[in-house]
Amino acid sequence: MDPKSYTLEELESHVTTLFSAGTTVPLSPLRLASYLKNPRAEQTDHILFEMHHEGRLVAYRTLMPDCCYDESGMPQRFAWLSGNFVDPGYRRRGLSTRLLQLAEAKWEGRLMYTNYAPDSKAVYDRTGVFPLLAERKGWRFHLRSAFGELWRDRLGGRSILNAGDSLLNLVQERKLRQFPDADPVRCRIERITSFDPGLTQLIDRSRGNSLFRRDAGTFSWILDHPWVTGQETPTLDYHFSYGARRFENILWKFTLPGEGGVGLLWLVVHDRKLSAPYLFTDQPGLLPIMAAQLMRTMISNGCAYTTIRHPELALNLMEYKKWFLAVRPMPQLLFAHKNFIEAVPRTLAIQDGDGDVVFTG
């Protein structure tokens, strides 16, 4: 079994053929469309790595090109290790490692990843070439009980867990109905679907302190090409979920009357989970208002929990600790290849949506 890689230029033709053949596919239609429109990718970038046995796809790896900025402000292109799968019947044969080695060679080690997939992290740990780049503190805030969802694979007894969730949530819903409404006199809050010139300028002003410096154009690509949908999806032999009961990006714009302060809070609802991938503001007084609006969004959308690593947002959300059933630490680890890590500054800001997590919430 010899590994094969595909560039962005080759990707659409190859994957579309697999869709029509009814075989295992390494990318969903949504993810393929997103990869093809990536404004930070180049046509010659190697994106997909596959391993076949007797004509059958048994292992694959996908990468998402991106760039960060070094101490001098120069862009440094790299790729996120974004997807990894090996057929259960072919595991423990080193296939994932071989695909990783090919990706290393094609990208000259310019690779990064986050610790969202424990099985993949175990593969990377064994190589010894991915030192820790950053550890971001974070907290998971449980607004409603979701033990049946979060613990069923570990503890079993799903029906018992769900029954316990229902009882806890009956009491919690009565409490949540008392959460205060927004004060329009204090701050104007409006839901938007795109970035107006004022928000685009705010994002641009914030980019200098950001490691990845994603701009309004990059954010528009992300909004237009999520990897998950609440719409009906075609049945494919694909090993990652891309359909959800609900998936929605919610953008809140905040404007302080008379002060000229403006802010953007980007939220994502994925079934009962809420995330806050991006926050921008030039007025610190908006942060408590943003935290309160995050709470209202969770309450009105039936969200059970959120994980926040933006330090100021998390600090302000702690002011509402009495409204949550539980709050517990949930750090995030970022790793960079040893050949690339020296090009990555440790002092620049990282937001919760950096990487590929913003596409899935």
Buried (B, 14 or more C-beta within 10 A) or exposed (E): BEBBBBBBEBBBEBBBEBBEEEEBBBBBBBBBBBBBEBEBBEEEBBBBBBBBBEEEBBBBBBBBBBBBBBEEEEEBBBBBBBBBBBBEEBEEBBBBBBBBBBBBEBBEBBBBBBBEBEEBBEBBEEEEBBEEBBEBEBBBBBBBBBBBBBEBEEEEEBEEBBEBBEEBBEEBEEEBEEBEEBEEEEBEBEEEEEBEEEBBBBBEEBBEEBBBBBBBEBBBBBBEBBBBBBEEBEEBEBBBEBBBEEBBBBBBBBBBEEEEBBBBBBBBBBBBBBBBBBBBBEBEBBBBBBBBBBBBBBBEBBBBBBBBBBEBBBBBBBEBEEBBBEBEEBEBBBBBBEBBBEBBBEEBBBBBBBBBBBBBB
